[in-house]
């Protein structure tokens, strides 16, 4: 699965180092996600093992930059109901933000779910304080639906989750 600049593929063990360096070790990347920063190479190797197993049963993928061949993030989707999908998290390492890669990923997910899976609608979730993610949703044609109050399991802090929707017809 490809975009102009990216390849989306399942994780391989050798990805652990690039993911650790580019994504998992960065607090700014984890800030609005539901995972904790990976602090050691050993922890990154264990994380890649868990990720490989998780990806066997889920539509989640590593995002690789074509130019460098490196794993620079991840993305995925899940089916909520027949013909209804949502993203399950999109993350890029800080060095790869601002290059248009997020938009390529979202547009790929939309097209794939519509064309290959018969999707009619797609939902996008973003924390209210994640201005870049909210701007990305709007730039990709999503329409704000509602907000929900949630609790971050990592630290017990409350946050607002914004839910966006886009028709895929």
PEQUI-V567977 format. One line per field, one symbol per residue. phi: phi as a letter, one per 20 degrees, with the letter a starting at -180 (. if undefined). psi: psi as a letter, one per 20 degrees, with the letter a starting at -180 (. if undefined). burial: 1 if it has 24 or more other C-alpha atoms within 12 Angstrom, else 0. Layout:
# PEQUI-V567977
phi=???
psi=???
burial=???
This chain:
# PEQUI-V567977
phi=.cdgdccdbffcgffgfffffecfedgfffgdddcefedcfffffffffffgffffdcecbeddfggdmefcrbaabbeebgmccbfdpcccfgfdendnfgffffffgffffffedmfdbbdcdbfgfeffffffgffenfdfdaccecdfffcmefbededdccfdf
psi=pqagiqpprqqqgiiggghgghfhjohhhigjakrqppirhghhhhghghggggihjqmqqqpppggijqpiarrrrqphrpjprqqjppqqqhijqjjjhghggghggggghghhjkqhqpqpppqhinhggghgghhjjqppgrqqprpohhjjqqrppppqqpqj.
burial=1010111111110011111111111100111110001100000110110011000000111111100001111111111000011111111111010000111111111111110000111111111100001111110101000000000000000000111111110
